[in-house]
């Protein structure tokens, strides 16, 4: 499957954050902030002609110009190598690519992104990492829906989950998670499937860092996969979506435990009561 790379030109940091938040609602899957603006990536069949321009015009961003090009499946590392710096989250977790020097952090993850997303640079990945760091994961079972590079599942394994389950519908994400798990000496159970995948077991923790629409479509199924008193962490949406997600969660018998915000982005932790 081909992707489209949109290059948006704005040097205003607030506009960049708002732009990424809006694009996430259009099924864009990855973002890269540059000196000139924002690069954003979306599956070619997921976006309609004119949809991006209409979104900009409707949100007071009509002055932002952009160009689009088609990119075929490729080694994502080649795209990111020149401007993918290591990242440290909560002063505890360092995430770097294989070509970086080692980091002096409590936990170090080596992630080669390829054509899947999750390097710790995006706010939602960072927020989910922070949630995991504050959870008791020892001897717990965990499911990561939309696992991308596998970074969250790998971290969970480092924090005590014996064999996290990672699910993504993209072939390269499936392969990438397996490779990154081996790179980090982590044990994962990885599946190529969509967010509606069914399991014959329940989990102590479910992670879903996807987008609001996928969460709305699948939350009821994920709740069925939760044990009693289990937790589910949701991210991939913006502050204006909080009431939508919390109301939906309440209808499914979930109680909000923790709310984390970074820029426009949000991560919410719920418990099944």
N, C-alpha and C positions, 0 to 999 in steps of 0.2 A: 504494500500500500504506500502510495506517495503522500508526502506531507507538503503543506504550503508554509512558507516562511514569510511572515509579514514584518517589514521594517517600518516602525513608527518613529517619526522625528519630533521629539520634544525633549528638551533638557531640564524641564521642570520636574523635580522629584515627586511632588504631589500628584502631578498629572500622570506620571509614569505609574505610580501606585494605583491610581483610580483606573487607568487604562487597563492594567493587568487584571484588576478585579472585574471589570466589565467583560473583558474577553474570556475570562474563566467561565462566565455564564453562557458563552457561545461554543463551549466544548474545546477551547484551546487548551493544550495539554502541557505546554512548557513555555517559559519566559526567560529572557536574558537581558538584563539592563546593560546598556552600553553608554559611551560618552555622548552619543548622538540621540539616544532614545531607548526604545524597547524592541527586541526581536521576539516574535511570538510564533508558535508552531501549532498547527492544527491539521488533522487528517483531511485530505483534499475533498473527500465526499461528505464531510461533516459541516461544511460552510457553504451557504448559498451566495451567489453573486449579489453584491450590493448590501449584504447583511452587515458587514463591518462598517461601511460608510454610514448606514442608517443608524447604527448604534452610536457612533461618534456624534452625529448630528443631534441625536435625541438627548445627549448628555453633555452639551456645551463643550464638545471637543471637535467641532467642525473645522477648526483651524489646524488640526493635526494632520499632516500629510503622511502618506505611507506608500510603499512599493511592495509588490508580491512576487515571489518566485517559487517554482516547484522544486522540491528536493526529494530525491529517491531514497529508499532505505539505504543507510550507510552506517559506517562506524562513527557514532556520535562523538567519540573521543576526538576525532580529527577536527570537528567543528569547534569543540570547546577547549582544546588543549592550550591555545594561545591566551585565553582569557578566563580560565576556570581556576581561580585561586582556592587554596584550602579554606575551609570554614570551621570555626570553633563555636559550639552551641553550649550555652549555660556554663561556660568555663570547664566543661567536663568531657564533651564529645568532640573529637576532631574528625573531620571528613575530608579526605584528600583523594586525588587521582594517583594512579600508579607512578606517574612521572614526577610527583612532588617528593620533597624531602619528608622524612618522618616527622610527626608532630609530637610535642611533649604534652600529651593530654592523658587523662585517666583512661579513656576509651578512644581508640583510633580505628576508624573504618576506612578501608581503601575501596573506592567506588569508581568503576569505569562506566560512564553512562550509556555509551552506544546510542541506539535510537529509542531510549526510554528515559523517563524523567525521575529525578529524586536524588539530588546531590547535596541537599541541605541548604542550598542557596535560596530557594524559594521560601517565603515566609511560612507557608503551610507545613512544609517538611520540618522546618525549625520548630514550629509550635507543637507538632506531634512528637518530636524528639523530647521536648521539654515535658510533655505529659508523661511519656514513658519513663523518664528519669525520676518522676515523682510517684511512680506506681510500684507496688510490690509484685514482682514478676516471677519470683522463685517458685518453681514447680507448677506454674500456671500453664494453661493451654491458650494459644493465641492464633487468631486468623487475621491476615492482612489482605483486605480486598482492594484491588487496584494497586498492586505492589510495586510496579515500575522496576526500578533498579534493584529492589529488594532491601533498600537501606533500612527501613523501619523494622522489618522482620529480622534482619541481621543484628540490629541493635538489640532487639528483644531477646535474641538468643544469647548475646553477650551479657544481658542483664538477668538471665536465669530461666528463660523459657527453653525447655529441653529441645523441642522441634517445632518451631513456628510454621504455620501453613501460609503460603503466599499464593495469591491468585491474580492473574492478569490475562486479559483477552488477546493481547498482542503477542505474536510469536517472538519478536526480538526482546520484548520485556521478559517473557518466560525464560528465554535463553540467557538474557543478561543477569537475571536474578540468580540463576544456577551458577553462572560464572563468578559473580560477585560473592556468593556464599562460599565457594571454594577459595576465592582469593583471601577471604577473611577467616578461613578455617571454621566456618559456621555450618550448622546442620539445619537445613530447611526442607520442607515438603512443598514443592512448587507445582502449581497446576496452570495450564493454559485453558482458561474458561472465562465466562462473563460473570458479572456481579450477581447473577441469579443462581449461581452454582449451589447445589444442595449437598449436604453432608449428613452422614449417619451418626454424627456426634455433636455435642454442644461444647462451647468454648467459655473460658473464663474472661477472655478479652477479645473484642473485635475492633480492628482499625479500618477506617475508610477515609482516606485522603483522596477524594475524587472530585466531584463537583455537586452542586446543589441538586441538579436534575436527576443524577444517578442515585443520590441519597433518597430523594423523594420516591423514586420508582422502586427502591429495593429495601428500604429500612424495615418494613414489616417482615421481610424474609430474614434479614439479619437478626432481628430480635428473637426469632424462633431458634436461632443458633446459639443464643446466650443461655447459660445456666442461670438459675436464680441467684440474685445478688451479683451477677457478672457485670462487666463494664463494657461500654462501647465508646470509642473516641472518633469523632467526626470532624473533618476539615475539608477545605477546598472551596469555601464560600466566603462571602464578605459580610461586613457588619449589618448591612440592611437586610440580610437573610436570617439573622439570629431568631427573630420571632417566628418565622416560617418553620425553621428547623426545630425549635423548642416546642412549638405547638404540635408539630407532627410527632415528636418524640413522646410528648405527654400522652397523646392518644394511643401510643404503643406501650404505655406503662413504664416509661423511663423517667427517671428523676435526674435533673441537672446537678452535677457535682462541682465541675470546674469549668471556667470560661477563660480562655486566653486570647489576646488580641495583639496583632503586630501589623501596624499600618492599617490597611483596610481589611486584612485577613483575620479569620477567626478559627479557633479550634475549641470544640465543646466535648466534655467528658460526661457521659450519662451512666446511671446504674439501673439495672433491671430489678425492680422491687416485686 
